[in-house]
C-alpha cells in the first residue's frame, strides 16, 4: 500500500485497537493456577516447581490446586 501512496499509519491506527488483559487472564492465581504436568523425571519437575514464585498457585501431581510457600 505504501507503493500506491496510501498512508499506512492512518489505516493501522484505525484498525488496531489496544486490548487490556484483566486479572482473570493472569496465570498462577487461584482461578487460573499453573498447570504443571508432572513426570517421572524429578530433575525436570524440580526445575518447573522452582520457576514458580512464592504465593503462586499450581496443580500438584494429583491435580489439586496448591499455593507455593
HELIX and SHEET records of a PDB file:
HELIX    1   1 UNK A    8  UNK A   15  1                                   8    
HELIX    2   2 UNK A   23  UNK A   25  5                                   3    
HELIX    3   3 UNK A   42  UNK A   50  1                                   9    
SHEET    1   A 2 UNK A  57  UNK A  59  0                                        
SHEET    2   A 2 UNK A  65  UNK A  67 -1                                        
END                                                                             
